[in-house]
Amino acid sequence: MPSKKALVRRPSPRLAEGLVTHIEREKVDVDKATEQWEGYVEALHTHGWETVEVDPAEDCPDSVFVEDTVVMYRNVALITRPGAEARREETAAVEEAVASLGCSVNWIWEPGTLDGGDVLKIGDTIYVGRGGRTNAAGVQQVRAAFEPLGARVVAVPVSKVLHLKSAVTALPDGTVIGHIPKIDRPSLFPRFLSVPEEAGGHVVLLGGHKLLISASAPKTAELLTDLGHEPVVVDISEFEKLEGCVTCLSVRMRELYA
């Protein structure tokens, strides 16, 4: 049976100091962000997910974006080496968490850099965004870790947004969705659906046709409903001020061994 565990990490009190790269800095309300994070976690619980809370990293402003610290494929956890040096202290507690769940643990090593937000898995195809946070050596190390397990790794250029999954994610049938102005090469994806909002390109598959999606993408939610999906809407506006999206706030672990 597939597992439904998700790693999450409570926001740091220093969240407002988080990095921004492609957008103008806005004031972040940390208390509101914490309430939104709790709502996000509750949405996971409501739809059958068990959350595993990684020890907080209070001195790491971006640590709530736990997805960037580890990439899961089957039962293998690849601990990343974030492209922003300031974020590299975030990985130690994540490594402890995945090891405690029985995962086989691998690592990205220097000179490689990899952010988990640059990795989109569709079945056994793993798209890796090559951009500001993930370098060529990082892509090569993803190949070395996962291709022996049956994966196919495809490198994708990323220049218009922070991470690959800031531009695109995928529906349950494998169709890639995204907002065209934010995507370098839509033609790289065999099946692609354009959505009307940037935040509409970000969904988390909750099971069946339920899709976690941001409240800032109402037109996309309507489109997906028309296509037979069930949007589960969460407000993550404070995290969006830091280039976060619904995928960033958890690591979905779907294939843990019993």
KEDOTOR-662024 format. One record per residue: residue number from 0; x, y, z of N, C-alpha, C in turn. Coordinates in nm, 4 decimals. Each point is the difference from the previous one (the first is absolute). Layout:
<nodes>
   fimi         nx         ny         nz        cax        cay        caz         cx         cy         cz
    NUM          X          Y          Z          X          Y          Z          X          Y          Z
...
</nodes>
This chain:
<nodes>
   fimi         nx         ny         nz        cax        cay        caz         cx         cy         cz
      0     0.0842    -0.1196     0.0000    -0.0842     0.1196     0.0000     0.0883     0.1255     0.0000
      1    -0.0364     0.1030    -0.0754     0.0756     0.1254     0.0059    -0.0068     0.0597     0.1406
      2     0.1070     0.0654     0.0384     0.0007     0.0693     0.1287    -0.0502     0.1430    -0.0195
      3    -0.0526     0.0571     0.1077    -0.0459     0.1393    -0.0054     0.0569     0.0733     0.1210
      4     0.1316     0.0137    -0.0015     0.0672     0.0796     0.1017     0.0567     0.1251    -0.0666
      5     0.0052     0.1077     0.0743     0.0548     0.1247    -0.0534     0.0854     0.0671     0.1061
      6     0.1218     0.0342    -0.0377     0.0845     0.0805     0.0887    -0.0467     0.1447    -0.0045
      7    -0.0068     0.0627     0.1155    -0.0285     0.1431     0.0092     0.0935     0.0601     0.1040
      8     0.0109     0.1328    -0.0021     0.0901     0.0672     0.0955    -0.0582     0.1360     0.0365
      9    -0.0129     0.0235     0.1268    -0.0621     0.1223     0.0506     0.0807     0.1231    -0.0435
     10    -0.0683     0.1100    -0.0335     0.0725     0.1202    -0.0421     0.0932     0.0533     0.1093
     11     0.1121     0.0505    -0.0438     0.0948     0.0662     0.0894    -0.0537     0.1369     0.0399
     12     0.0296     0.0442     0.1228    -0.0371     0.1377     0.0363     0.0701     0.1039    -0.0868
     13     0.1030    -0.0407    -0.0727     0.0734     0.0898    -0.0893    -0.0478    -0.0129    -0.1459
     14    -0.1169    -0.0584    -0.0200    -0.0519    -0.0243    -0.1345     0.0057     0.1237    -0.0887
     15    -0.0307     0.1154     0.0564    -0.0062     0.1230    -0.0804     0.1341     0.0357    -0.0634
     16     0.1094    -0.0614     0.0494     0.1339     0.0246    -0.0554     0.0322    -0.0952    -0.1151
     17    -0.0961    -0.0837    -0.0393     0.0261    -0.0990    -0.1039     0.0448     0.0614    -0.1314
     18     0.0656    -0.0821    -0.0810     0.0578     0.0463    -0.1260    -0.1092     0.0275    -0.1036
     19     0.0206     0.1028    -0.0797    -0.0820     0.0226    -0.1197     0.0943     0.0269    -0.1167
     20    -0.0365    -0.0538    -0.1163     0.0890     0.0065    -0.1158    -0.0656     0.0641    -0.1212
     21    -0.1209    -0.0422    -0.0322    -0.0652     0.0428    -0.1240    -0.1142     0.0989     0.0232
     22    -0.0260     0.0371     0.1240    -0.1093     0.0917     0.0301     0.0487     0.1086     0.0956
     23    -0.0779     0.1064     0.0104     0.0324     0.1065     0.0949    -0.0346    -0.0451     0.1423
     24     0.0835     0.0398     0.0946    -0.0262    -0.0372     0.1386    -0.1222     0.0732     0.0536
     25    -0.0863    -0.0753     0.0684    -0.1148     0.0558     0.0696     0.0091    -0.0369     0.1478
     26    -0.0691     0.0769     0.0826    -0.0015    -0.0284     0.1429    -0.0776    -0.1282     0.0251
     27     0.0573    -0.0910     0.0780    -0.0626    -0.1277     0.0326    -0.0480     0.0037     0.1446
     28    -0.1249    -0.0368     0.0211    -0.0589    -0.0080     0.1332     0.0229    -0.1425     0.0514
     29     0.0939    -0.0171     0.0920     0.0389    -0.1332     0.0449    -0.1138    -0.0695     0.0741
     30    -0.0749     0.0737     0.0802    -0.1120    -0.0619     0.0711    -0.1057    -0.0514    -0.0981
     31    -0.0307     0.0813    -0.0998    -0.0965    -0.0430    -0.1008     0.0537    -0.1201    -0.0776
     32     0.1291     0.0031    -0.0309     0.0609    -0.1117    -0.0719    -0.0117    -0.1288     0.0809
     33     0.0202     0.0095     0.1307    -0.0100    -0.1192     0.0840    -0.1424    -0.0541     0.0001
     34    -0.0980     0.0881     0.0027    -0.1397    -0.0430    -0.0093    -0.0268    -0.0674    -0.1345
     35     0.0554     0.0569    -0.1052    -0.0186    -0.0598    -0.1328     0.0672    -0.1362    -0.0074
     36     0.1171    -0.0126     0.0598     0.0706    -0.1286     0.0020    -0.0845    -0.1042     0.0729
     37    -0.0590     0.0394     0.1114    -0.0852    -0.0935     0.0743    -0.1214    -0.0416    -0.0830
     38    -0.0547     0.0931    -0.0775    -0.1100    -0.0338    -0.0892     0.0425    -0.0962    -0.1093
     39     0.1211     0.0185    -0.0515     0.0552    -0.0888    -0.1023     0.0151    -0.1415     0.0557
     40     0.0572    -0.0097     0.1195     0.0193    -0.1310     0.0625    -0.1350    -0.0661     0.0266
     41    -0.0968     0.0773     0.0448    -0.1326    -0.0549     0.0253    -0.0635    -0.0518    -0.1287
     42     0.0227     0.0689    -0.1117    -0.0521    -0.0480    -0.1283     0.0601    -0.1363    -0.0354
     43     0.1280    -0.0183     0.0264     0.0609    -0.1314    -0.0222    -0.0676    -0.1057     0.0866
     44    -0.0154     0.0307     0.1290    -0.0628    -0.0964     0.0909    -0.1414    -0.0358    -0.0464
     45    -0.0752     0.1010    -0.0393    -0.1392    -0.0212    -0.0400    -0.0101    -0.0972    -0.1170
     46     0.1023    -0.0012    -0.0835    -0.0039    -0.0850    -0.1193     0.0886    -0.1231     0.0127
     47     0.0202    -0.0421     0.1256     0.0577    -0.1315     0.0240     0.1498    -0.0078     0.0125
     48     0.0652     0.1146     0.0094     0.1456    -0.0004     0.0102     0.0437     0.0099     0.1460
     49     0.0987    -0.0795     0.0336     0.0641     0.0084     0.1313     0.1231     0.0892    -0.0129
     50     0.0075     0.1049     0.0800     0.1149     0.0889    -0.0095     0.1053    -0.0372     0.1036
     51     0.1238     0.0117    -0.0418     0.1162    -0.0223     0.0858     0.0706     0.1334     0.0116
     52     0.0033     0.0561     0.1183     0.0543     0.1346     0.0167     0.1505    -0.0064     0.0262
     53     0.0763     0.0577    -0.0919     0.1448     0.0109     0.0173     0.0281     0.1022     0.1103
     54     0.1036    -0.0258     0.0792     0.0351     0.0955     0.1049     0.0167     0.1392    -0.0591
     55    -0.0573     0.1015     0.0648     0.0096     0.1353    -0.0560     0.1443     0.0501    -0.0031
     56     0.0248     0.0914    -0.0933     0.1325     0.0631    -0.0130    -0.0213     0.1504     0.0141
     57    -0.0032     0.0468     0.1214    -0.0431     0.1368     0.0263     0.0924     0.1048    -0.0597
     58     0.1276    -0.0337    -0.0206     0.0942     0.0968    -0.0571     0.0094    -0.0087    -0.1517
     59    -0.0839    -0.0833    -0.0615     0.0016    -0.0163    -0.1456    -0.1320     0.0542    -0.0554
     60    -0.0002     0.1222    -0.0531    -0.1254     0.0640    -0.0402    -0.0828    -0.0800    -0.1000
     61     0.0655    -0.0716    -0.0917    -0.0721    -0.0706    -0.1066    -0.0306    -0.1456     0.0332
     62     0.0227    -0.0416     0.1235    -0.0087    -0.1425     0.0320    -0.1397    -0.0581    -0.0139
     63    -0.1040     0.0838     0.0030    -0.1362    -0.0507    -0.0195    -0.0159    -0.0632    -0.1383
     64     0.0830     0.0413    -0.0957    -0.0063    -0.0545    -0.1362     0.0784    -0.1317    -0.0041
     65    -0.0537    -0.0969     0.0719     0.0705    -0.1253     0.0265     0.0229    -0.0810    -0.1269
     66    -0.0820     0.0213    -0.1021     0.0155    -0.0768    -0.1235     0.1386     0.0164    -0.0620
     67     0.0637     0.1130     0.0243     0.1290     0.0255    -0.0641     0.1138    -0.0832     0.0567
     68    -0.0220    -0.0659     0.1142     0.1104    -0.0652     0.0706     0.0156    -0.1477    -0.0304
     69    -0.0991    -0.0621    -0.0618     0.0089    -0.1434    -0.0272    -0.0896    -0.0347    -0.1182
     70     0.0470    -0.0936    -0.0822    -0.0780    -0.0519    -0.1126    -0.0228    -0.1487     0.0237
     71    -0.1256    -0.0422    -0.0076    -0.0344    -0.1407     0.0200    -0.0231    -0.0687    -0.1337
     72     0.0548    -0.1197    -0.0151    -0.0363    -0.0873    -0.1112    -0.0080    -0.1405     0.0562
     73    -0.1193    -0.0574    -0.0070    -0.0260    -0.1271     0.0672     0.0362     0.0154     0.1473
     74     0.0896    -0.0852     0.0509     0.0341     0.0085     0.1418     0.1341     0.0701     0.0223
     75     0.0506     0.0645    -0.1032     0.1307     0.0654     0.0082    -0.0189     0.1497     0.0213
     76     0.0678     0.0516     0.1007    -0.0020     0.1431     0.0302     0.1341     0.0589    -0.0427
     77    -0.0038     0.0935    -0.0945     0.1213     0.0685    -0.0449     0.0054     0.1352     0.0693
     78     0.0902     0.0117     0.0964     0.0156     0.1252     0.0741     0.0683     0.1009    -0.0913
     79    -0.0608     0.1154    -0.0140     0.0503     0.0964    -0.0973     0.1168     0.0815     0.0552
     80     0.0579     0.0752    -0.0890     0.0999     0.1018     0.0375    -0.0520     0.1301    -0.0611
     81    -0.0800     0.0762     0.0787    -0.0701     0.1149    -0.0579     0.0924     0.0974    -0.0710
     82    -0.0539     0.0579    -0.1075     0.0793     0.0936    -0.0793     0.0320     0.1283     0.0728
     83    -0.0842     0.0381     0.0975     0.0294     0.1161     0.0847     0.0755    -0.0494     0.1224
     84     0.1240     0.0439     0.0138     0.0842    -0.0509     0.1096    -0.0653     0.0199     0.1366
     85    -0.0756     0.1089     0.0145    -0.0637     0.0298     0.1284    -0.1009    -0.1065     0.0415
     86    -0.0428    -0.0839    -0.0928    -0.1026    -0.1002     0.0311     0.0582    -0.1379     0.0311
     87     0.1294    -0.0151    -0.0056     0.0564    -0.1350     0.0129    -0.0094    -0.0570     0.1406
     88    -0.0172     0.0852     0.0998    -0.0170    -0.0513     0.1366    -0.1360    -0.0657     0.0198
     89    -0.0911     0.0168    -0.0945    -0.1344    -0.0541     0.0152    -0.0058    -0.1514    -0.0156
     90     0.1018    -0.0612    -0.0601    -0.0143    -0.1395    -0.0417     0.0235    -0.1016     0.1110
     91     0.0759     0.0330     0.1045     0.0388    -0.1003     0.1007    -0.1218    -0.0616     0.0685
     92    -0.0933     0.0819     0.0453    -0.1174    -0.0533     0.0693    -0.0911    -0.0765    -0.0951
     93    -0.0032     0.0397    -0.1256    -0.0789    -0.0726    -0.0992     0.0596    -0.1386    -0.0222
     94     0.1313    -0.0065    -0.0061     0.0660    -0.1299    -0.0133    -0.0371    -0.0924     0.1163
     95    -0.0006     0.0534     0.1207    -0.0390    -0.0803     0.1166    -0.1437    -0.0490    -0.0139
     96    -0.0880     0.0865    -0.0481    -0.1411    -0.0356    -0.0112    -0.0214    -0.1130    -0.1003
     97     0.0628     0.0104    -0.1176    -0.0228    -0.1050    -0.1008     0.0669    -0.1307     0.0406
     98     0.1148     0.0094     0.0671     0.0656    -0.1222     0.0479    -0.0876    -0.0710     0.1024
     99    -0.0681     0.0773     0.0852    -0.0867    -0.0599     0.1019    -0.1208    -0.0702    -0.0616
    100    -0.0334     0.0371    -0.1244    -0.1113    -0.0636    -0.0700     0.0441    -0.1222    -0.0801
    101     0.1279    -0.0346     0.0082     0.0499    -0.1197    -0.0659     0.0463     0.0202    -0.1422
    102     0.0161     0.1246    -0.0408     0.0455     0.0264    -0.1367     0.1470    -0.0345    -0.0166
    103     0.0368    -0.0379    -0.1202     0.1398    -0.0068    -0.0402     0.0437     0.1421    -0.0340
    104     0.1096     0.0464     0.0589     0.0385     0.1405    -0.0114     0.1236     0.0158    -0.0891
    105    -0.0122     0.0885    -0.0990     0.1123     0.0413    -0.0846     0.0151     0.1512     0.0114
    106     0.1075     0.0535    -0.0583     0.0290     0.1424     0.0142     0.0476     0.0601    -0.1324
    107    -0.0282     0.1275    -0.0178     0.0643     0.0789    -0.1056     0.1297     0.0545     0.0565
    108     0.1072    -0.0171    -0.0734     0.1330     0.0411     0.0476     0.0531     0.1170    -0.0819
    109     0.0860     0.0795     0.0624     0.0707     0.1083    -0.0686     0.0730    -0.0572    -0.1211
    110    -0.0031     0.0632    -0.1165    -0.0485     0.1361    -0.0279    -0.1488     0.0058    -0.0391
    111    -0.0700    -0.1119     0.0147    -0.1399    -0.0013    -0.0389    -0.0863     0.0857     0.0910
    112    -0.1000     0.0644    -0.0587    -0.1056     0.0654     0.0778    -0.1342    -0.0481    -0.0532
    113    -0.0946    -0.0142     0.0906    -0.1341    -0.0452    -0.0368    -0.0984     0.0525     0.1028
    114    -0.1080     0.0615    -0.0464    -0.1149     0.0324     0.0832    -0.1132    -0.0951    -0.0373
    115    -0.0677    -0.0544     0.0999    -0.1084    -0.0929    -0.0283    -0.1125     0.0611    -0.0812
    116    -0.0171     0.1320     0.0097    -0.1022     0.0670    -0.0795     0.0264    -0.0061    -0.1489
    117     0.1204    -0.0418    -0.0382     0.0335    -0.0147    -0.1419    -0.0296    -0.1396    -0.0535
    118    -0.0610    -0.0859     0.0803    -0.0203    -0.1392    -0.0406    -0.1489    -0.0305    -0.0099
    119    -0.0444    -0.0380    -0.1195    -0.1385    -0.0383    -0.0264    -0.0018    -0.1452    -0.0460
    120    -0.0674    -0.0846     0.0757    -0.0081    -0.1429    -0.0333    -0.1364    -0.0307    -0.0607
    121     0.0012    -0.0682    -0.1139    -0.1221    -0.0475    -0.0639     0.0232    -0.1471    -0.0327
    122    -0.0539    -0.0878     0.0823     0.0314    -0.1412    -0.0139     0.1491    -0.0204     0.0229
    123     0.0649    -0.0649    -0.0950     0.1443    -0.0228     0.0126     0.0827     0.1030    -0.0762
    124    -0.0643     0.1038    -0.0513     0.0738     0.1106    -0.0620     0.0224     0.1089     0.1039
    125     0.1227     0.0426     0.0123     0.0354     0.1047     0.0963     0.0553     0.1188    -0.0780
    126    -0.0776     0.1079    -0.0020     0.0464     0.1239    -0.0618     0.0770     0.0796     0.1048
    127     0.1183     0.0485    -0.0380     0.0823     0.0784     0.0919     0.0273     0.1361    -0.0625
    128    -0.0412     0.1046     0.0674     0.0227     0.1351    -0.0488     0.1448     0.0410     0.0173
    129     0.0592     0.0423    -0.1096     0.1386     0.0492     0.0038    -0.0083     0.1525    -0.0050
    130     0.0261     0.0639     0.1136    -0.0164     0.1447     0.0056     0.0844     0.0610     0.1085
    131    -0.0578     0.0959     0.0711     0.0773     0.0759     0.0975     0.0417    -0.0783     0.1222
    132    -0.0772    -0.1008     0.0390     0.0293    -0.0733     0.1236     0.0537    -0.1418    -0.0230
    133    -0.0184    -0.0540    -0.1186     0.0451    -0.1362    -0.0311     0.0958     0.0062    -0.1178
    134     0.1200    -0.0557     0.0187     0.0998     0.0085    -0.1070     0.0132    -0.1333    -0.0746
    135     0.0860    -0.0002    -0.1022     0.0146    -0.1190    -0.0838     0.0508    -0.1192     0.0795
    136     0.0916     0.0245     0.0939     0.0512    -0.1100     0.0823    -0.1109    -0.0582     0.0867
    137    -0.0907     0.0854     0.0460    -0.1134    -0.0488     0.0768    -0.0897    -0.0898    -0.0833
    138    -0.0266     0.0401    -0.1244    -0.0806    -0.0826    -0.0898     0.0671    -0.1355    -0.0218
    139     0.1311     0.0011    -0.0221     0.0737    -0.1246    -0.0214    -0.0103    -0.0926     0.1211
    140     0.0033     0.0576     0.1200    -0.0083    -0.0825     0.1204    -0.1404    -0.0550     0.0219
    141    -0.1032     0.0730    -0.0434    -0.1351    -0.0561     0.0028    -0.0065    -0.1216    -0.0916
    142     0.0583     0.0114    -0.1178     0.0048    -0.1140    -0.0919     0.0700    -0.1192     0.0652
    143     0.1143     0.0260     0.0620     0.0773    -0.1084     0.0601    -0.0765    -0.0687     0.1125
    144    -0.0801     0.0781     0.0733    -0.0741    -0.0565     0.1126    -0.1220    -0.0797    -0.0435
    145    -0.0726     0.0494    -0.1021    -0.1326    -0.0546    -0.0277    -0.0113    -0.0820    -0.1278
    146     0.0866     0.0240    -0.0989    -0.0142    -0.0780    -0.1230     0.0263    -0.1491     0.0216
    147     0.0921    -0.0400     0.0897     0.0155    -0.1438     0.0262    -0.1251    -0.0646     0.0603
    148    -0.0904     0.0816     0.0543    -0.1238    -0.0501     0.0594    -0.1142    -0.0040    -0.1004
    149     0.0269     0.0427    -0.1245    -0.1021    -0.0061    -0.1037    -0.0551     0.1337    -0.0440
    150     0.0536     0.1087     0.0550    -0.0486     0.1329    -0.0375     0.0638     0.0462    -0.1310
    151    -0.0690     0.0927    -0.0634     0.0549     0.0710    -0.1163     0.0074     0.1469     0.0386
    152     0.1183     0.0581    -0.0030     0.0203     0.1377     0.0448     0.0125     0.0911    -0.1214
    153    -0.0821     0.1048    -0.0018    -0.0031     0.0951    -0.1105     0.0309     0.1391     0.0562
    154     0.1055     0.0628    -0.0501     0.0347     0.1352     0.0441    -0.0836     0.1026    -0.0766
    155    -0.0478     0.1019     0.0731    -0.0879     0.1021    -0.0566     0.0562     0.1377     0.0346
    156     0.0162     0.0907    -0.0978     0.0498     0.1333     0.0335    -0.1027     0.0799     0.0802
    157     0.0496     0.0723     0.1006    -0.0849     0.0863     0.0834     0.0691     0.1347     0.0144
    158    -0.0625     0.1062    -0.0518     0.0607     0.1325     0.0122    -0.0988     0.1074     0.0449
    159    -0.1300    -0.0274    -0.0108    -0.1001     0.1043     0.0240    -0.0594    -0.0032     0.1403
    160     0.0260    -0.1092     0.0731    -0.0522    -0.0170     0.1353     0.1087    -0.0638     0.0859
    161    -0.0277    -0.0104     0.1303     0.1013    -0.0521     0.0922     0.0304    -0.1470    -0.0242
    162    -0.1040    -0.0812    -0.0111     0.0145    -0.1449    -0.0126    -0.0868    -0.0523    -0.1140
    163     0.0291    -0.1212    -0.0448    -0.0832    -0.0625    -0.1018    -0.1459    -0.0050     0.0445
    164    -0.0228    -0.0396     0.1276    -0.1380    -0.0110     0.0470    -0.0594     0.1347     0.0386
    165     0.0768     0.1091    -0.0165    -0.0599     0.1335     0.0013    -0.0684     0.0284    -0.1331
    166     0.0314    -0.0819    -0.1011    -0.0558     0.0180    -0.1347    -0.1029    -0.1068    -0.0339
    167     0.0301    -0.1267     0.0321    -0.0864    -0.1100    -0.0421    -0.0120    -0.1061     0.1086
    168    -0.1170    -0.0646     0.0039    -0.0178    -0.1255     0.0732    -0.0808    -0.0914    -0.0920
    169    -0.0561    -0.1081     0.0541    -0.0707    -0.0946    -0.0867    -0.1303    -0.0460     0.0633
    170    -0.0968    -0.0293    -0.0858    -0.1287    -0.0554     0.0412     0.0132    -0.1513     0.0200
    171    -0.1011    -0.0634     0.0602     0.0106    -0.1446     0.0258     0.0269    -0.0843    -0.1243
    172    -0.0464     0.0444    -0.1167     0.0236    -0.0785    -0.1220     0.1340     0.0294    -0.0646
    173     0.0823     0.0838     0.0640     0.1326     0.0311    -0.0523     0.0066     0.1236    -0.0866
    174    -0.1137     0.0625    -0.0290     0.0013     0.1241    -0.0773     0.0696     0.1095     0.0808
    175     0.0973     0.0646    -0.0593     0.0710     0.1098     0.0657    -0.0823     0.1276    -0.0161
    176    -0.0115     0.0769     0.1086    -0.0738     0.1257    -0.0047     0.0914     0.1152     0.0397
    177    -0.0228     0.1158    -0.0603     0.0791     0.1169     0.0335    -0.0508     0.1232    -0.0726
    178     0.0504     0.1137     0.0448    -0.0356     0.1305    -0.0568     0.1088     0.0349    -0.1019
    179    -0.0375     0.0056    -0.1269     0.0960     0.0088    -0.1106     0.1090     0.1059     0.0194
    180    -0.0314     0.1228     0.0469     0.1070     0.1006     0.0111     0.1127    -0.0379     0.0949
    181    -0.0211    -0.0995     0.0849     0.1006    -0.0381     0.0987     0.0781    -0.1254    -0.0377
    182    -0.0234    -0.0531    -0.1199     0.0595    -0.1282    -0.0392     0.0972     0.0208    -0.1145
    183     0.1200    -0.0542     0.0132     0.1001     0.0157    -0.1049    -0.0315    -0.0833    -0.1242
    184    -0.0346    -0.1287     0.0198    -0.0181    -0.0900    -0.1148    -0.1193    -0.0923     0.0222
    185    -0.1238     0.0479    -0.0184    -0.1167    -0.0871     0.0181     0.0039    -0.1239    -0.0893
    186     0.0684     0.0111    -0.1140     0.0026    -0.1107    -0.0958     0.0752    -0.1215     0.0527
    187     0.0736     0.0152     0.1089     0.0731    -0.1138     0.0566    -0.0936    -0.1010     0.0658
    188    -0.1238     0.0407     0.0276    -0.0936    -0.0877     0.0691    -0.0970    -0.0614    -0.1010
    189    -0.0120    -0.1332    -0.0039    -0.0847    -0.0653    -0.1006    -0.1451     0.0464     0.0032
    190    -0.0538     0.0234     0.1192    -0.1376     0.0492     0.0139     0.0030     0.1237     0.0883
    191    -0.0508     0.1104    -0.0520     0.0078     0.1263     0.0724    -0.1325     0.0735    -0.0069
    192    -0.0428     0.0552     0.1134    -0.1214     0.0804     0.0087     0.0353     0.1374     0.0552
    193    -0.0300     0.1030    -0.0770     0.0246     0.1369     0.0457    -0.1087     0.0413     0.0985
    194     0.0399     0.0650     0.1097    -0.0961     0.0499     0.0986     0.0096     0.1522     0.0068
    195    -0.1076     0.0683     0.0460    -0.0059     0.1453    -0.0127     0.0729     0.0806     0.1068
    196     0.0502    -0.0662     0.1043     0.0663     0.0736     0.1083     0.1319    -0.0675     0.0355
    197     0.0980     0.0789     0.0418     0.1287    -0.0577     0.0385    -0.0176    -0.1021     0.1114
    198    -0.0759     0.0366     0.1048    -0.0195    -0.0922     0.1122    -0.0792    -0.1235    -0.0400
    199    -0.0709     0.0075    -0.1126    -0.0747    -0.1160    -0.0476     0.0882    -0.1109    -0.0527
    200     0.1249     0.0297    -0.0253     0.0937    -0.1032    -0.0441     0.0511    -0.0880     0.1118
    201    -0.0463     0.0251     0.1232     0.0512    -0.0728     0.1165    -0.1130    -0.0792     0.0645
    202     0.0051    -0.1309    -0.0090    -0.0962    -0.0840     0.0708     0.0738    -0.1138     0.0689
    203    -0.0603    -0.0475     0.1088     0.0473    -0.1198     0.0690    -0.1077    -0.1062    -0.0134
    204     0.0384    -0.1188    -0.0442    -0.0946    -0.1095    -0.0168    -0.0295    -0.0608     0.1364
    205    -0.1248     0.0092     0.0427    -0.0388    -0.0488     0.1319    -0.0542    -0.1422    -0.0038
    206    -0.0308    -0.0498    -0.1181    -0.0605    -0.1318    -0.0153    -0.1274     0.0110    -0.0813
    207    -0.0240    -0.0982    -0.0858    -0.1132     0.0093    -0.0907     0.0168     0.1203    -0.0905
    208    -0.1045     0.0813    -0.0102     0.0089     0.1217    -0.0805     0.0027     0.1255     0.0866
    209     0.0355    -0.0158     0.1278     0.0097     0.1153     0.0897     0.1351     0.0679    -0.0176
    210    -0.0027     0.1317    -0.0197     0.1206     0.0776    -0.0269     0.0089     0.1163     0.0976
    211     0.1055     0.0044     0.0784     0.0247     0.1161     0.0858     0.0463     0.1153    -0.0886
    212    -0.0628     0.1167     0.0154     0.0312     0.1144    -0.0853    -0.0158     0.1283     0.0796
    213     0.0745     0.1019    -0.0376    -0.0030     0.1273     0.0710    -0.1288     0.0766    -0.0267
    214    -0.0440     0.0736     0.1040    -0.1167     0.0872    -0.0145     0.0239     0.1115    -0.1003
    215     0.1252     0.0256    -0.0370     0.0296     0.1070    -0.0955    -0.0149    -0.0444    -0.1453
    216    -0.0543    -0.1203    -0.0213    -0.0204    -0.0495    -0.1375    -0.1445    -0.0439    -0.0210
    217    -0.0979     0.0897     0.0215    -0.1410    -0.0412    -0.0107    -0.0414    -0.0400    -0.1413
    218     0.0549     0.0665    -0.1024    -0.0364    -0.0350    -0.1381     0.0514    -0.1395    -0.0360
    219     0.1196    -0.0314     0.0486     0.0542    -0.1334    -0.0261    -0.0803    -0.1058     0.0738
    220    -0.0394     0.0306     0.1243    -0.0821    -0.0946     0.0757    -0.1303    -0.0291    -0.0741
    221    -0.0573     0.1034    -0.0599    -0.1234    -0.0187    -0.0767     0.0249    -0.0863    -0.1232
    222     0.1113     0.0257    -0.0691     0.0352    -0.0800    -0.1170     0.0181    -0.1466     0.0378
    223     0.0724    -0.0252     0.1093     0.0257    -0.1378     0.0407    -0.1288    -0.0693     0.0439
    224    -0.0892     0.0745     0.0628    -0.1308    -0.0566     0.0353    -0.0754    -0.0422    -0.1249
    225     0.0036     0.0855    -0.1020    -0.0672    -0.0319    -0.1268     0.0575    -0.1254    -0.0644
    226     0.1263    -0.0306     0.0302     0.0649    -0.1183    -0.0566    -0.0191    -0.1243     0.0868
    227    -0.0780     0.0139     0.1077    -0.0321    -0.1161     0.0816     0.0853    -0.0187     0.1237
    228     0.0830     0.0980     0.0301     0.0828    -0.0072     0.1204    -0.0714     0.0678     0.1171
    229     0.0557    -0.0186     0.1205    -0.0587     0.0575     0.1208     0.1037     0.0878     0.0687
    230     0.0027     0.1294    -0.0302     0.0960     0.0886     0.0656    -0.0273     0.0110     0.1505
    231     0.1074    -0.0073     0.0774    -0.0042     0.0244     0.1441     0.0797     0.1281     0.0223
    232    -0.0684     0.1067     0.0321     0.0603     0.1333    -0.0022     0.0571     0.0359     0.1373
    233     0.1246     0.0484     0.0003     0.0641     0.0482     0.1224     0.0570     0.1397    -0.0260
    234    -0.0017     0.0819     0.1040     0.0564     0.1347    -0.0083     0.1449    -0.0049     0.0468
    235     0.0932     0.0282    -0.0904     0.1427     0.0012     0.0350     0.0626     0.1328    -0.0440
    236    -0.0778     0.1072     0.0085     0.0435     0.1286    -0.0550     0.1307     0.0505     0.0600
    237     0.0234    -0.0242     0.1293     0.1244     0.0482     0.0614     0.1208    -0.0746    -0.0548
    238    -0.0165    -0.1261    -0.0316     0.1112    -0.0778    -0.0562     0.0247     0.0358    -0.1464
    239    -0.1054     0.0394    -0.0692     0.0159     0.0420    -0.1392     0.0827     0.1278    -0.0098
    240     0.0017     0.0794     0.1054     0.0863     0.1188     0.0022     0.1476    -0.0370     0.0018
    241     0.0306    -0.1265     0.0313     0.1371    -0.0499     0.0041     0.0238    -0.1039    -0.1099
    242    -0.0793     0.0080    -0.1060     0.0102    -0.0912    -0.1145    -0.0347    -0.1439     0.0364
    243    -0.0781    -0.0166     0.1066    -0.0453    -0.1330     0.0381    -0.1292    -0.0362    -0.0708
    244    -0.0302    -0.1300    -0.0024    -0.1257    -0.0468    -0.0568    -0.0440    -0.1249     0.0753
    245    -0.1112    -0.0610    -0.0417    -0.0544    -0.1105     0.0779     0.0921    -0.1212     0.0037
    246     0.0841    -0.0178    -0.1007     0.0897    -0.1158     0.0029     0.1129     0.0182     0.1010
    247     0.0435     0.1242     0.0221     0.1205     0.0274     0.0785    -0.0129    -0.0382     0.1469
    248    -0.1241    -0.0008     0.0502    -0.0229    -0.0086     0.1440    -0.0091    -0.1426     0.0513
    249     0.0228    -0.0987    -0.0842    -0.0003    -0.1391     0.0461     0.0810    -0.0858    -0.0954
    250     0.0380    -0.1180     0.0478     0.0621    -0.1024    -0.0841    -0.0919    -0.1209     0.0060
    251    -0.0652    -0.0294    -0.1101    -0.0913    -0.1126    -0.0029     0.0773    -0.1300    -0.0201
    252    -0.0220    -0.0941     0.0905     0.0734    -0.1267    -0.0014    -0.1017    -0.1096    -0.0340
    253    -0.0054    -0.0353    -0.1269    -0.1081    -0.0858    -0.0513     0.0394    -0.1472    -0.0111
    254     0.1287    -0.0307     0.0119     0.0428    -0.1369    -0.0259     0.0923    -0.0535     0.1085
    255    -0.0293     0.0329     0.1253     0.0795    -0.0554     0.1094    -0.0303    -0.1484     0.0129
    256     0.1024    -0.0787     0.0275    -0.0208    -0.1430     0.0210    -0.0604    -0.0225     0.1375
    257    -0.0896    -0.0977     0.0086    -0.0622    -0.0311     0.1296     0.1031    -0.0635     0.0923
</nodes>
